[in-house]
């Protein structure tokens, strides 16, 4: 990312969105290209260096973890860890799509889950 931002975006966009939606991959890539590389690097470092495991048990409200079936950024084992570590009732919804950004790769699937979970 730091040495070749263009190559990073070109590889990261399809992995994050999911290769099944090429128009969305192109749009997400365009969005990333509009961010200054130094800002993108700073945000990425902040995300990857944030360790919040110690406070998960303090979360006592009901949570719904939404995960795609094939996410190269966050494996299913993380979902299991979160469910076990959160302090309140936690459910898991696995969307049958790929990518790390279901609001881009499968907005209809995500919207259905959100409606079901939020309006129970």
C-alpha positions as CSV (number, residue, x, y, z in Angstrom):
1,X,0.0,0.0,0.0
2,X,2.7,2.4,1.0
3,X,5.0,1.7,-1.9
4,X,2.5,1.3,-4.7
5,X,-0.9,2.7,-3.9
6,X,-2.4,2.1,-7.4
7,X,-1.5,-1.6,-7.3
8,X,-2.9,-1.9,-3.8
9,X,-6.2,-0.3,-4.8
10,X,-6.4,-2.5,-7.9
11,X,-6.0,-5.6,-5.8
12,X,-7.9,-4.5,-2.7
13,X,-11.1,-3.3,-4.4
14,X,-12.2,-6.7,-5.8
15,X,-11.2,-8.5,-2.6
16,X,-13.2,-6.1,-0.4
17,X,-16.3,-5.8,-2.6
18,X,-16.3,-9.2,-4.2
19,X,-15.5,-9.9,-7.8
20,X,-19.1,-10.8,-8.7
21,X,-20.0,-7.1,-9.0
22,X,-17.5,-5.5,-11.4
23,X,-19.3,-2.2,-11.7
24,X,-19.3,-1.8,-7.9
25,X,-15.6,-2.8,-7.8
26,X,-14.8,-0.1,-10.3
27,X,-16.8,2.5,-8.3
28,X,-15.2,1.5,-5.0
29,X,-11.7,1.6,-6.6
30,X,-12.5,5.1,-8.0
31,X,-13.5,6.2,-4.5
32,X,-10.2,4.9,-3.1
33,X,-8.2,6.6,-5.8
34,X,-9.9,9.9,-4.7
35,X,-8.4,9.5,-1.3
36,X,-4.9,10.8,-0.8
37,X,-2.6,7.8,-0.3
38,X,-1.1,9.2,2.9
39,X,-4.6,9.6,4.4
40,X,-5.6,6.1,3.4
41,X,-2.4,4.7,4.9
42,X,-3.1,6.6,8.2
43,X,-6.7,5.3,8.4
44,X,-5.6,1.7,7.6
45,X,-2.9,1.8,10.2
46,X,-5.3,3.1,12.8
47,X,-7.9,0.3,12.0
48,X,-5.3,-2.5,12.0
49,X,-3.6,-1.3,15.2
50,X,-6.8,-0.8,17.2
51,X,-7.2,-3.6,19.7
52,X,-10.5,-3.6,21.5
53,X,-10.7,-7.2,22.8
54,X,-10.5,-6.0,26.4
55,X,-13.8,-4.1,26.2
56,X,-15.9,-6.6,24.3
57,X,-17.3,-8.1,27.5
58,X,-18.6,-4.6,28.5
59,X,-21.0,-4.6,25.6
60,X,-24.2,-5.7,27.2
61,X,-26.7,-4.7,24.6
62,X,-28.0,-7.3,22.1
63,X,-25.8,-7.5,19.1
64,X,-26.2,-8.9,15.6
65,X,-22.9,-9.7,13.8
66,X,-23.4,-9.6,10.0
67,X,-20.8,-11.5,8.0
68,X,-20.4,-12.6,4.5
69,X,-19.8,-16.2,3.7
70,X,-16.5,-15.4,2.0
71,X,-14.7,-12.4,3.5
72,X,-10.9,-12.3,2.9
73,X,-10.5,-9.6,5.5
74,X,-12.3,-11.1,8.4
75,X,-12.5,-14.9,8.7
76,X,-15.4,-16.7,10.3
77,X,-13.3,-17.5,13.3
78,X,-13.4,-13.8,14.2
79,X,-17.2,-13.9,14.2
80,X,-17.2,-16.9,16.6
81,X,-14.7,-15.0,18.8
82,X,-16.9,-11.9,18.9
83,X,-20.1,-13.9,19.7
84,X,-18.3,-15.6,22.6
85,X,-16.7,-12.4,23.9
86,X,-19.5,-9.9,23.7
87,X,-21.3,-9.4,27.0
88,X,-24.9,-9.3,25.7
89,X,-27.1,-11.6,23.7
90,X,-25.4,-12.0,20.3
91,X,-26.7,-13.4,17.1
92,X,-24.9,-14.1,13.8
93,X,-26.2,-13.5,10.3
94,X,-24.1,-15.0,7.5
95,X,-24.9,-13.4,4.1
96,X,-24.5,-15.8,1.2
97,X,-22.2,-13.5,-0.8
98,X,-18.5,-12.6,-0.9
99,X,-16.5,-9.6,0.1
100,X,-15.9,-7.5,3.2
101,X,-18.4,-4.8,2.3
102,X,-21.9,-6.3,1.9
103,X,-23.5,-2.9,1.6
104,X,-21.7,-2.8,-1.7
105,X,-21.7,-6.4,-2.8
106,X,-25.2,-7.4,-1.7
107,X,-27.2,-4.4,-0.5
108,X,-30.5,-6.2,-0.8
109,X,-29.4,-9.1,1.3
110,X,-28.0,-6.8,3.9
111,X,-31.1,-4.6,3.9
112,X,-33.3,-7.7,4.5
113,X,-31.2,-8.7,7.6
114,X,-31.2,-5.1,8.9
115,X,-35.0,-4.9,8.6
116,X,-35.5,-8.3,10.3
117,X,-33.0,-7.5,13.2
118,X,-33.9,-3.9,13.8
119,X,-37.7,-4.2,13.6
120,X,-38.3,-7.4,15.6
